[in-house]
Amino acid sequence: MRKTTRQVKIGSINIGNGAPVTIQSMTNTRTSDIDATLEQIWALQQAGCELIRVAVPDQQAVKAFAAIKSKVNVPLIADVHFNPQLALKALDAGADKIRINPGNIGKRTELEAIAKKAVSFGIPIRIGVNSGSLEKELLKREGGPTVNALVESAVRNIRLMEDFGCEQLVVSIKSSDVLKTISAYEALSKKTHYPLHLGLTEAGPIKSGTIKSSVAMGVLLYQGIGDTLRVSLTGDPVEEVFVAQQILKAMGLKSKGITVISCPTCGRCAIDIVPIAQKVEDHFRYTEKTLTVAVMGCEVNGPGEAREADIGIACGKTSAVLFKKGEVLRKVRQEDILTTLIHQVDTWDGS
Ligand code: SF4
């Protein structure tokens, strides 16, 4: 059961109050390099990213943001730190949402100016609390970026924004520590009705970052916590989108796309299915179809799993048995397994 939160609209996308959990990512090109940033935005969009954040670190970037915004149709979020003037200009540049960290954006009066302008433009703000940039006095009092410090910073900044009349808020409360992130979001979700943006900050390179993010977000999503998520990986942000989709699919929050069920192989496996399973997943990464494909190594678990999937292959010694919707279609020669699976998915219409 998902926790009920207030709904916030970011461009054409709703988050919160039962809307599907949305996938976000962030470009890692220099924003002032408009062509490179556009290329990455389009790649992210093609991969299924629904909200895209762009860093706005300087004047050149804010000008580029306006140019980029005019050429894309995905909601674009401006990420601004340290400089309140840039946040104001990002609103003029057409940002669909502003992400700020109130702990570093400036004085109260400057925060008030950003909040009031965002309200007048009807643009939401994400309060992005991060363990690496908490208020100094909170760090001193709590002895570091503890769960209490993270939650107090978030609650304090929510109240501040509310005082300025801003109630179109999304909140994140990120740490690079899995357990701390889980505890912080659990505590915050009890204290606020604003939609929560899930994320593990500085999660690491692709493999370890994927595992840590999946554990943290899986635990939270299982409890109904989280309205949008960003997987932060050191690498191509397109990978973040793929991982986010897999997390949502595993949690039953997304069905679109291909799900590959494949065995780990063992000494019984006579046909090398490892490249077959990987190629099927890669080939259909961006498919709009919803189906499961089983790629199984032998007769122990193969027929059972292949029969349960929409399309399945259970390998024998030199050939495999092809299943579709639980029925045996035919035998397939070893060298034809991959092309057969690709053809079956290509022509899959659910019937
Ligand atoms: S299905 Fe067969 S090959 Fe695959 S892990 Fe199980 S026993 Fe091994």
Boltz pocket constraint, residues with backbone or C-beta under 6 A from the ligand:
constraints:
  - pocket:
      binder: B
      contacts: [[A, 263], [A, 264], [A, 265], [A, 266], [A, 267], [A, 268], [A, 269], [A, 296], [A, 297], [A, 298], [A, 299], [A, 300], [A, 301], [A, 302]]
      max_distance: 6.0
